[in-house]
């Protein structure tokens, strides 16, 4: 009897379970919670978060290693005691997931414009990751949903082939469908500007790998065909995010603690060059020393990069005699002038002109190298609301005269100045050209070497050890001095 009762109870329970689970998915689906997000809602966070991350690494590492600024306390970064620097890696791969969601949705719906924007963003973000680390996950990255949990690290050459292919395709398909691009905080949906950015970035990246292959034909295919492959034609074409006066979209440094901001001072390397060439941009970049404010003659003084803490604190009589970074990048970043200058750059018109000047000087494209060079200087000046004095271009250090190498050095030095507060890009470019001729930080802890890469995130040793080890075997030791593919 007990056995029959037990069976009856079990059968009843099964019927009840069946009844409860029949509509389980429907009952447990929230009709008010979206299961997908439109491309226009994904774009702003991708753009803003990636640019903010780039600015963070620019402030903490890029501007320092390229000797635009220096530190006078907590000087480890300036002495090349870097450790792991994971912001670009972490944010890059996180945002690439959303970029891939946009791309897949666009392909499925025939939205060529969104697909093109996604390809441009994918190319740019992957360039930042590979330029910082070298060989990284690429072809198998962002495929966790497909069961690829341990992506291989692709050779940098393969990654650059993909970057350039994405940008070319983006340029060719954008504008071939009817949808408008919403949520775009870079160009506000202007498709022609996105096309110009794609081709201008192609010029940058072709020059980046120009030590490893002949890029002349590819460059000429762009420069000689402005209708098919337009590039930037003025400062209005910048690939840049303009921050706002109100939170939460203010320039990231505006809310930095004052003590943290003031750890960074003008670098003697850049200040000395600007003074030697009578360059008024010095007053845009830096403030007079605190000790000279209110005096008859204001003094802008830089400090050497990489001093130890005691020496840095006491250099030239102490902090009151060290110039701070301009208020336009801090307390005045929310003023109209600050907003016009303290931007988050993907690429500027001035940078493009210096790329073209170098390419022309090396015979990779037609055109007059001096014309591109002068346009680059004028574009940089104009961005800051300045105009070069007539005699600026006649100075021996500026005039486009001398040997081929001297001309290339002048192009590179002015490009370096134009990339102020774009220190990561300035560092990426300096590694390739060696221009300007930088001396390692005076009390560096890296055996007299200026670093050329970031080490891989330590967590990769646990999460993706085998593929990381394969990359190290191919590229070289995982340290800050190992040259990546396009530098070898």
C-alpha positions in Angstrom: 0.0 0.0 0.0 2.8 2.3 0.9 4.5 1.4 -2.4 1.4 2.3 -4.4 1.1 5.6 -2.6 4.7 6.5 -3.3 4.2 5.8 -7.0 1.1 7.9 -7.1 2.9 10.8 -5.4 5.7 10.6 -8.0 3.4 10.6 -10.9 1.5 13.6 -9.5 4.8 15.4 -9.0 5.8 14.7 -12.6 2.5 16.1 -13.9 2.9 19.2 -11.7 6.5 19.7 -13.0 5.4 19.3 -16.6 2.7 21.9 -15.9 5.2 24.3 -14.3 7.8 24.0 -17.0 5.6 24.0 -20.0 5.7 27.8 -20.3 8.9 28.2 -18.3 10.7 30.3 -20.9 7.7 32.5 -21.5 7.1 33.1 -17.8 10.7 33.9 -17.1 11.2 36.2 -20.0 11.0 39.9 -19.1 9.1 41.6 -21.9 10.6 44.9 -20.8 14.2 43.8 -20.9 15.9 44.1 -24.4 17.7 41.0 -25.7 19.7 43.0 -28.3 21.0 46.6 -28.5 20.9 48.7 -31.6 24.1 49.9 -33.2 23.3 53.5 -32.4 23.2 52.7 -28.7 26.5 50.8 -28.7 28.6 53.4 -30.6 28.9 56.2 -28.1 30.3 54.0 -25.3 32.7 52.4 -27.7 34.1 55.7 -28.9 34.1 57.5 -25.6 35.5 54.7 -23.5 38.3 53.8 -25.9 39.3 57.4 -26.3 39.3 58.0 -22.5 41.4 54.9 -22.1 43.9 56.1 -24.7 44.1 59.4 -22.9 44.8 57.7 -19.6 47.8 55.8 -21.0 48.8 59.0 -22.9 48.9 60.9 -19.6 50.5 58.2 -17.5 53.0 56.8 -20.0 53.0 58.2 -23.5 53.7 61.8 -22.8 56.5 60.8 -20.5 58.3 58.2 -22.5 58.3 60.5 -25.5 59.6 63.4 -23.3 56.9 65.9 -23.8 56.4 66.0 -20.0 58.4 64.7 -17.0 57.6 63.8 -13.4 59.0 65.5 -10.3 57.6 63.0 -7.8 56.5 59.4 -7.8 58.9 59.0 -10.7 58.8 55.3 -11.4 57.1 55.6 -14.8 59.7 58.2 -15.9 62.5 55.8 -14.9 60.9 53.0 -16.9 59.7 51.0 -13.9 56.5 50.2 -15.7 55.3 46.8 -14.6 52.1 45.7 -16.5 50.0 48.3 -18.2 46.6 46.7 -19.1 44.2 49.5 -19.8 44.5 49.4 -23.6 44.3 45.6 -23.6 41.4 45.3 -21.3 39.3 48.2 -22.7 40.3 47.3 -26.3 39.1 43.7 -26.2 36.0 44.7 -24.1 34.9 47.3 -26.7 35.8 45.0 -29.6 32.9 42.8 -28.5 30.5 45.6 -29.0 32.2 46.6 -32.3 31.7 43.0 -33.5 28.0 43.1 -32.5 27.6 46.2 -34.6 29.4 44.6 -37.6 27.4 41.4 -37.5 24.1 43.2 -37.2 25.1 45.5 -40.0 26.1 42.6 -42.3 22.8 40.7 -41.5 20.7 43.8 -42.3 22.7 45.1 -45.3 23.7 48.2 -43.4 27.0 49.1 -45.2 27.4 52.4 -43.4 27.4 50.8 -39.9 29.5 48.0 -41.2 32.1 50.5 -42.4 32.2 52.4 -39.1 32.6 49.1 -37.3 35.5 48.1 -39.5 37.2 51.5 -39.0 36.8 51.2 -35.2 38.0 47.6 -35.2 41.1 48.5 -37.2 41.9 51.4 -34.9 41.4 49.5 -31.7 43.4 46.5 -32.9 46.2 48.9 -34.0 46.4 50.3 -30.5 46.6 46.8 -29.0 49.2 45.5 -31.4 51.2 48.7 -31.3 51.4 48.5 -27.5 52.1 44.8 -27.2 53.1 43.3 -30.5 51.7 39.9 -31.4 48.2 39.6 -29.8 45.0 37.7 -30.2 43.4 38.8 -33.5 41.8 36.2 -35.8 40.4 34.2 -32.9 39.7 37.1 -30.6 36.1 37.9 -29.5 34.8 34.5 -30.3 33.9 33.2 -26.9 30.3 32.6 -28.0 31.7 30.3 -30.7 33.6 28.4 -28.1 37.0 29.9 -28.7 38.1 30.5 -25.2 41.9 30.4 -25.7 42.6 32.5 -28.8 45.9 32.3 -30.5 48.3 35.3 -30.7 48.6 36.3 -34.4 51.9 37.6 -35.8 51.8 41.4 -36.0 52.3 41.2 -39.8 49.0 39.3 -40.0 47.3 41.8 -37.8 48.4 44.7 -39.9 47.3 43.0 -43.1 43.8 42.7 -41.5 43.8 46.3 -40.3 44.7 47.7 -43.7 42.1 45.4 -45.4 39.4 46.5 -43.0 40.1 50.2 -43.7 40.2 49.7 -47.4 36.8 47.9 -47.4 35.3 50.5 -45.1 36.3 53.2 -47.5 34.8 51.4 -50.4 31.4 50.4 -48.9 30.6 53.5 -46.8 27.8 55.5 -48.4 26.5 52.5 -50.5 23.5 51.9 -48.3 20.7 54.3 -47.2 20.8 54.1 -43.3 22.0 57.0 -41.3 24.5 56.4 -38.5 23.2 57.4 -35.2 25.0 57.5 -31.8 28.2 58.7 -33.5 30.0 61.2 -31.2 33.0 61.6 -33.4 31.5 62.8 -36.7 27.8 63.0 -35.9 27.0 60.5 -38.7 29.0 62.4 -41.4 29.9 59.5 -43.7 32.3 61.5 -45.8 34.4 62.3 -42.8 34.4 58.6 -41.8 35.7 57.8 -45.3 38.5 60.4 -44.9 39.4 58.9 -41.6 39.6 55.4 -43.0 42.0 56.5 -45.8 44.1 58.8 -43.5 44.6 55.9 -41.1 45.7 53.8 -44.0 48.4 56.3 -44.7 49.5 56.2 -41.1 49.6 52.4 -40.9 51.3 52.0 -44.2 54.0 54.3 -43.0 54.1 52.4 -39.7 55.1 49.2 -41.6 57.2 50.9 -44.3 60.5 49.4 -42.8 59.2 45.9 -43.5 57.7 46.3 -47.0 57.5 48.6 -50.0 54.3 50.5 -49.4 54.8 53.0 -52.2 52.1 51.5 -54.5 49.6 51.3 -51.8 50.2 54.9 -50.7 50.0 56.2 -54.3 46.7 54.4 -54.8 45.3 56.5 -52.1 47.0 59.9 -52.6 46.6 59.8 -56.4 42.9 59.0 -56.2 41.3 61.6 -53.9 37.8 61.0 -55.4 37.9 57.3 -54.7 40.0 57.5 -51.5 39.6 60.9 -49.9 41.8 61.9 -47.0 41.8 64.8 -44.5 41.9 68.2 -46.2 41.9 70.4 -43.1 41.6 70.6 -39.4 37.8 70.3 -39.6 38.3 66.7 -40.7 40.1 65.6 -37.5 39.2 62.2 -36.1 38.7 63.5 -32.6 36.2 63.5 -29.8 35.3 66.9 -28.4 34.6 66.8 -24.7 31.9 68.9 -23.1 31.7 71.4 -20.2 29.4 69.3 -18.2 29.8 65.9 -16.5 30.0 63.1 -17.3 31.5 64.0 -20.7 34.3 66.3 -19.5 37.9 66.0 -20.4 39.1 63.1 -18.1 41.9 65.1 -16.4 39.5 67.9 -15.4 38.5 66.1 -12.3 41.9 64.7 -11.4 43.2 65.4 -7.9 45.4 68.5 -8.1 48.4 66.8 -6.4 48.2 64.0 -9.0 48.1 66.5 -11.9 51.0 68.5 -10.5 53.3 65.4 -10.4 53.6 66.0 -14.2 55.7 69.0 -15.4 57.2 70.2 -18.6 60.0 68.1 -20.1 63.3 69.9 -20.6 63.6 68.1 -23.9 60.5 69.6 -25.5 60.9 73.0 -23.8 64.5 73.4 -25.0 63.4 72.6 -28.6 60.5 75.0 -28.5 62.7 77.8 -27.1 65.4 77.2 -29.6 62.9 77.5 -32.5 61.0 80.5 -31.0 57.8 78.5 -31.0 54.8 80.2 -29.4 53.1 76.8 -28.9 55.2 76.6 -25.7 52.7 78.9 -24.0 49.8 76.7 -25.0 51.4 73.5 -23.7 52.9 74.8 -20.4 52.5 77.5 -17.7 55.2 79.8 -16.4 56.9 78.5 -13.3 55.0 79.3 -10.1 57.9 81.4 -8.9 57.9 83.6 -11.9 54.1 84.2 -12.1 53.5 87.9 -11.4 57.1 88.9 -12.2 58.2 91.1 -15.0 59.4 88.1 -17.0 57.5 84.8 -16.9 59.7 81.8 -17.2 58.8 78.4 -18.7 61.3 75.8 -17.5 61.3 72.1 -18.1 62.9 69.4 -16.0 65.0 66.4 -17.2 63.1 63.1 -17.6 63.8 60.3 -15.2 65.4 61.9 -12.2 65.2 60.0 -8.9 62.7 61.4 -6.4 65.1 63.6 -4.3 66.8 65.1 -7.4 63.5 65.7 -9.1 62.1 67.5 -6.1 65.1 69.8 -5.7 66.0 70.3 -9.3 66.7 74.0 -10.0 65.6 75.0 -6.6 62.4 72.9 -6.3 58.9 72.6 -7.7 58.3 76.4 -7.7 60.8 76.5 -10.6 59.2 73.7 -12.7 56.6 74.6 -15.2 53.2 72.8 -14.9 51.1 71.5 -17.8 48.7 74.1 -19.3 45.5 74.8 -17.5 43.8 74.1 -20.8 44.3 70.4 -20.0 43.1 70.7 -16.4 41.0 73.4 -14.7 40.3 75.3 -18.0 39.5 72.1 -19.9 35.8 72.9 -19.7 36.3 76.5 -20.9 35.5 77.3 -24.6 39.2 77.4 -25.4 40.0 74.3 -23.4 37.2 72.4 -25.1 38.6 73.4 -28.5 42.1 72.1 -27.6 41.8 69.3 -25.0 40.4 66.7 -27.3 40.6 62.9 -27.6 42.4 62.2 -30.9 42.2 59.2 -33.2 44.2 61.1 -35.8 44.8 64.8 -36.8 45.1 66.6 -40.1 48.6 67.8 -39.1 49.8 64.2 -38.4 48.6 63.2 -41.9 50.5 66.0 -43.5 53.7 65.0 -41.8 53.2 61.4 -42.9 52.8 62.6 -46.5 55.9 64.8 -46.1 57.9 61.8 -45.0 56.5 59.6 -47.8 57.3 62.3 -50.4 60.8 62.8 -49.1 61.4 59.1 -49.4 60.0 59.0 -52.9 57.1 56.8 -51.9 54.5 59.3 -53.3 54.6 62.2 -55.7 54.2 65.7 -54.4 56.5 68.2 -52.8 57.7 67.2 -49.3 58.3 70.8 -48.2 54.7 71.7 -49.1 53.4 68.8 -46.9 55.8 69.8 -44.2 54.7 73.4 -44.1 51.1 72.4 -44.2 51.6 70.2 -41.2 53.2 73.0 -39.2 50.5 75.5 -40.2 47.8 73.0 -39.3 49.2 72.5 -35.9 49.6 76.2 -35.3 46.0 76.9 -36.5 44.6 74.2 -34.2 45.8 76.3 -31.3 44.6 79.5 -32.8 48.0 80.6 -33.9 49.7 81.5 -37.2 53.4 80.9 -37.8 55.5 84.1 -38.1 57.0 84.7 -41.5 60.5 84.2 -40.2 59.6 80.9 -38.4 60.2 78.9 -41.6 63.6 80.6 -42.3 65.3 79.5 -39.1 68.1 77.0 -39.8 66.4 74.4 -37.5 63.1 74.7 -39.4 63.9 75.7 -43.0 63.5 72.7 -45.3 67.1 72.5 -46.3 70.0 70.2 -45.8 70.6 66.5 -46.5 67.9 64.0 -47.0 68.4 62.8 -43.4 68.3 66.4 -42.1 65.0 67.0 -43.9 63.5 63.8 -42.4 64.7 64.8 -39.0 62.9 68.2 -39.4 59.7 66.5 -40.5 59.9 64.1 -37.5 60.7 66.8 -35.0 57.7 68.9 -36.0 55.5 65.9 -36.1 56.6 65.2 -32.5 55.6 68.7 -31.5 52.2 68.5 -33.3 51.5 65.3 -31.4 51.6 67.1 -28.0 49.3 65.2 -25.6 49.0 62.4 -28.1 52.0 60.7 -26.5 51.1 57.1 -27.4 51.0 57.9 -31.1 54.2 60.0 -30.7 55.9 57.0 -29.0 54.7 54.5 -31.6 56.1 56.7 -34.4 59.4 57.5 -32.6 60.1 53.8 -32.2 60.0 53.5 -36.0 62.0 56.6 -36.9 64.2 57.4 -33.9 63.2 61.0 -34.4 63.6 63.2 -32.4 66.9 61.9 -31.0 65.9 61.2 -27.4 68.4 60.4 -24.6 67.2 57.8 -22.1 65.9 59.1 -18.8 68.8 60.4 -16.7 68.4 57.9 -13.8 66.5 55.2 -15.7 66.2 51.7 -14.4 66.2 50.0 -17.8 69.9 49.6 -18.6 70.0 52.8 -20.5 67.2 51.8 -22.9 64.0 53.6 -23.8 61.1 51.0 -23.7 59.5 50.0 -27.0 56.5 47.9 -25.8 54.2 46.9 -22.9 54.5 43.5 -21.4 51.6 41.2 -21.7 49.0 41.2 -18.9 50.3 38.8 -16.2 46.9 37.1 -16.0 47.5 35.7 -19.5 50.0 33.3 -18.0 47.1 31.6 -16.3 44.3 32.1 -18.8 46.0 31.6 -22.1 49.5 30.3 -21.2 50.1 28.1 -24.3 49.3 30.8 -26.9 51.1 33.5 -24.9 54.2 31.2 -24.8 54.0 30.6 -28.6 53.9 34.4 -29.1 56.9 34.9 -26.9 58.8 32.2 -28.7 58.2 33.9 -32.0 58.5 37.6 -31.0 61.1 37.5 -28.2 61.2 37.8 -24.4 58.2 39.4 -22.7 59.9 42.6 -21.6 59.7 46.3 -22.4 62.7 46.2 -24.7 61.7 43.4 -27.1 61.1 44.8 -30.6 57.9 43.9 -32.4 57.8 42.8 -36.0 57.7 46.2 -37.7 60.6 47.4 -35.6 63.0 44.6 -36.4 
